Amino acid sequence: LYLSGISSKSQSWTVRWGNQADQQCQFAFSTPDSEPTTSVLQGTAQCH
């Protein structure tokens, strides 16, 4: 998943690839508090 222009505050996201309950994933993600040293950040999120 590639996200662009997101806020540095923690946000909840839902990714859907169908209409069924088992075809979606919810996760929370936030960028680091410190100034990033690269223009692309990589992270890992646990789906719920």
QUIBELJO-V965190 format. One line per field, one symbol per residue. psi: psi as a letter, one per 40 degrees, with the letter a starting at -180 (. if undefined). A space follows every 50 residues. Layout:
# QUIBELJO-V965190
psi: ???
This chain:
# QUIBELJO-V965190
psi: hhiifiieihihihhheaeidefihhiiiiiidihieiehihihihi.
